[in-house]
Amino acid sequence: MRSNKVNNQDLFTFTANEYFKKHAKTHSTSTLVRLNQRINWVALLSPLEKALGNERPPNGLGRKPFSLLTIVKCIILQYMYGLSDPRLEYEISDRRSFQIFLDINSGDSIPDETTICRYREQFARLGLDKLLFDSFNKQLKHRNMILERVTIVDATIIDAQATPSSGKDQDAGFTKKRGKSYYGYKGHIGIDAGTGVIHSLEFTSATPHDSQSIESLVTGNEESVYGDKGYADCADKVEQMGITSNILKKAYRNRPLTKEQIGKNKQLSKIRNRVEKPFAYMKRVLKYNSVSYFDLARNRVQFVFCSILYNMRRFLVLSTS
């Protein structure tokens, strides 16, 4: 029978831990240590614990329930390092930095791949991923890392895991960009122009137009909103909310842009382009170029956690600057 307990007792002495912390100074290990130390985990998870109420932990029969903190940290590790459920279980049992991050000691059980899968489904069903995103943003707002003065909105296409012909993913959709067809989903974000923090998000099939999600991406407290030409039809809607629209102008048939409009677009783009950084981080660092699952709910969980990871990165940068 396979055991999912950590049995490397020699590695859990005080001396071993101090030696590891002193000599294993990789960027990856340092990031995990700093996240452990600087995030208020109790406050972060409090809204989730209230939402769960009497909901039963999705553990297998006979298994001792894991703490919510352990599960959330496991999912953070999974998307931070691009790990499948089986690989996550293996890495936790093998990597000392993961064990320290999770506060796992010799003889402790670790969540197996089935447990992680069940918890992800629970997060998707109850919307705990969005609750976690909002909870962490409260900490950022308290530290003046979300200013709500200027918002920049944008969306990115994320390829489906399945092919259109397979029929495995009934939630993915089609869209076109620069004449090329895509099948998958869209991640929509609104960022604080001053700090680069993602303060709002939405996750949809790739089919709906970007502009349909704009109301989910603005707080209503901004002085102005920036966006690319895909949001051009939203300019009046933004203005009606009492917010200055700095959305790029779009040319229409028989209505080309004037030289003044082209020049203004170039000026606005210098600020608007800041919204590309979160997507670049997700796709280049987190390797998040395609979703991992076959339905919108679980794929939303992945996108939300990638957004949380980006915000955690911004939190570490801003708190040391």
N, C-alpha and C positions, 0 to 999 in steps of 0.2 A: 504493500500500500504506500502510495506516495505521500511523503510528509511535506507540509508547507511551513515548517518551523525553522527558525534560525538556530543552528547548532554550533557555531564557531565561537565557543566559550572563551578561548584564549584572546580573542579580539575585543572583549568587553570589559577588560580590567581598566582601572583608572589610568594606569601608566600607558596602556595601549591607546586609549582614547586621546590622551595628551600628545603622544607621539604622532598619531595620525593628524591631529589638528595643526601640529607644528610643521610637519613635513609635506602634507598633501595640500599645497597651496595653489591648486589649479583655479582658473577663473570660474569653472563650473562649481567646484566645491565652495569657493568664496561666496558665490551668488546664493547658494542654498543656506549658508550660515547667516548671511545678512538678511535674507527673507525671514528666517526663523526668529532672528533677534528684533527686527524692526516692525514687523506687522503685528497688530493687536489681534491675535487669532481668536480670542474669546469674544470680542466685540464683532469680529467678522462673521462668526458662525452663529451668533445669537439669533438673528432673524430666521435662519434655516431650521434651527432647533425648535423654534416656536411654530414654524410652518409644518414641521413633521408631526408635532403633537403625539398622538398615540399610534402613528404609522409604524408598522412593524419593520425592523431592519431586514433588508432582503438577503439574509444569509442562508446558506444551505442548512439542511437538517442537522442538528447536533452541533453546529458551529457556534462559538461564542461571538456575539455581535462586536464589530469593530467600532471604535469611536468615530464620530463624524469628522473630527480633525484628521484622523488617519486616512480616511477615505478621500477627503478633499485634497490632502497633500499627495496621495497616490495619483489622483487624476492630474494634478499639477505636474508631477514628475512625468507622467505619461505623455502629455502634450508638449512639455518643455523639451523632451528628448525624442519625440516621435516614435513611441514604443507601442507595439501591439499589446493586447491583454496578456498573452503568454509571455512575451518578452519582458513586460513590466514585472510580472511575478518573479521571473528569473533574476532580473537586475536588482530587485530589492533584496533577494536572498544572497546576492553576490557582491554588491557594492556597499562599502562601509559608509560612504557619504550619503547614500540613500537611507541607510539604517539610522544614522544620526539625525537626518532631517525628519524622519518619521518617529524618532525616539523609540526605536525597537531594540530590545536587549536579547541576549542569548536565551533560547527556549521560547521566545514569543512567537506566536503564529503571525503569518503575514497574509493579507488578502490574496486569494488565488484568482485566476483569470475569470472564473464563473462569478465570483463575488463582485469583482470590479464591473463586469458586464451588467449584473443585476442592479448595482447602485447607479450606473449610468442611466439605465432605463427609468429608475425612480426619479433621478434628477430631471430627466426629460419629461416625464409624466406630470410632475408637480411643479415644474418651472423653477427648480432650486438653483439652476445655473444663472438665470437672470437675477434671482434674489441675491446670489453671491456677488454678482457684478455690481449691483446697486449698493450692497453693503460695503464693499471695498471702496467704492467711489465716495461713500460718506466719509471714510477716513481721509481720502485725498482732498475732499472739499474742506474738511476741518483743518487741514494743513495748508489751505490756500493753493492747492494744486489744480483746482477747478474753479475758474474765475467767472464763467458764464457771461463774458462780455462779447466775445466774437466766436462764432461757431463755423467750422468748415465741414461740409458734408461730401460724402463720396461713397461709391460702391465698387466691389470687385467681384469678378466671376471666379467661382471655385468649381473645378471639374467634378463630375459625379464619379463615384467608384465603379458603378455599373455602366455598361454600354446601353444605348437606347434600345437595341434589338433584344437584349436579354430579358427585359420585363421585370428585373429584380427591384428596380427603384421606381415606384409609382409617383413619388413626390418631386423628382427632378424635372426640370423643364428646359426648353430651348430658348436661345437668344442669339442675336447677331451683334458683332462688334467689328467695325472697320471691314465689313463684308465677309467676315468669317463666322461660321456657326459654332455655337458652344452648347453643350448639354450638361446641366448641373444646377448650381445654386448661386445666389448672390449674398454677400455679406455687406451690410450697410452700416456706416458709422458716422457719428458726428463727433468731432474733436474740438477741444479747447485750443484756439489759435495761439494763446499765450504760453501754454505749457505742453501742448501736444498730447495731452491725456484724452483718451476716448471716454466721453461722458454719456453717450447714448449709442444704441445699436439696434439693428433689426436683421433678421435672417429669413430669406425667402427662396422660393424656386427662382430659377434664372429668368423665367418668363416675364413677370411684371416689370414695367419700366421703372428705372431708378427713382423718378420723381414721385412715384406713388408712396414712397416710404418717408418723404421729407418731414411730415408732421411728427413722426416717431423720433426724429433725429435732432430737432430743435427743442430747447428748454422753454422758450417763450420769454426768457429774461434777457436775451442777447440784445446788444445794440445793432449788430449786423450779422449777416450770414453770407458765406462764400460757397460757391459750388461751380462745377464745370457746366458746359453747354447742355448736358443731359438734364439739368434742372431749370433750363431757361423758362419753361412754361410755369414754373413755380414762383417766379419773381413777384407777380401780383399777390399771390397768396401770402408770401412772406411779408410784403408791405402792409397787407391788411392786418397782420398780427402786430403791427407797430414796430417792425424790425426793418432796418435798412437792408435792401437786397444788393449784395455785391456778387451776384451770380453772373457768369459770363454770358454775353449776348450771343445769340445764335442766328445764322443766316437762314433765310427761307427762300423758297422758289420765287424768283423775280424780286426778291428783297435782299440783296447782298449787304454785308456790313459796310458801313462807312469807314473812312480812314480813322476817324476819331474813335469809333467803336472798337476797331482792331487794336488801336493803341491802348485803349482802356482795358481791353481783355488781357493784353500783355502785362500791364501793371497789376491787375487783379490776380493773374496767374502766379506771381511771385509769392503771394500769400497763400493762395489756394493749393499750391503744390506741396505744402507742408502735410497735407492729409495723406500723401503717398507713403510717408514713412511707416505708419503702422502696418500697412499691407506689405511693404517691403520686408519688414521684420518677420511677419507671419510666414511669408513665402520663402525667404532666403534663410532665415535663422531657424524657424520652427519647421521648415520644409512642408508648409501647409499649402500645397498646390492643388490637392484634391481632397474631397471628403473621405471619411473612412467607413461610413455606414450606408444603409439603404433606405433611410427615411428621414424626413425633415427634422423631426424632434431630436433624434440622437445627433444628427449632424449640426443642429443648432447648439447643442451642448459643447461640441468640439469648437465651434466658432466663438462662442462666448468665453470659453476657457482660454482660447488663444488671445482674445481681447484682454482678458484679465491678466494674462502673462505679460502682454505689452505694457499694460498699466503698471504692473509690478516693476517692470524694468524702468519705466519713467519715474516711478516712486523712488527707486534706488538712486537714479541719476540726480533727480531734483533735490533729494534730501541731503546730498553730499556737495551740491554746487553752492 
